[in-house]
Amino acid sequence: MNEGNRQYRKGMYRLGETAEMVGVEGHVLRFWETEFPMLQPHKSPGGQRRYRPEDIELLQRIRSLLYEDGYTIAGARRQLSREADGEPAGDAARGGDGDAGAALTLARQEIRAILTLLGGGDKL
């Protein structure tokens, strides 16, 4: 690795490293990039995603909203927009996304995303 690559790499993490830090699979990160416009990792000259520490913080917040708080993708997107606008977080902002139906909706969305990545998304 030459010095120029090392400098570019400093403070930047590859997809696999980032997925491990966040606790999800790489394909989930790629899917989230399509669903959360505020998530835009840098691309290396070779086209590889490079995540900055602030990207990782955002990814961890997304994971928390989806997996721990029970938000749907749309609900998490709205909540992140509210947070960016300085509005407080809370159950009222959730809009009813914390029930079992929302968890099923999230599971379906993630299964569809996986199938799409595998080339079978048209089967659902």
Secondary structure, DSSP 8 states (H G I E B T S, - for coil): --HHHHHHHTT-B-HHHHHHHHTS-HHHHHHHHHH-TT---EE-TTS-EEB-HHHHHHHHHHHIIIIIS---HHHHHHHHHHHHTT----HHHHTTTTSHHHHHHHHHHHHHHHHHHHT-GGG-
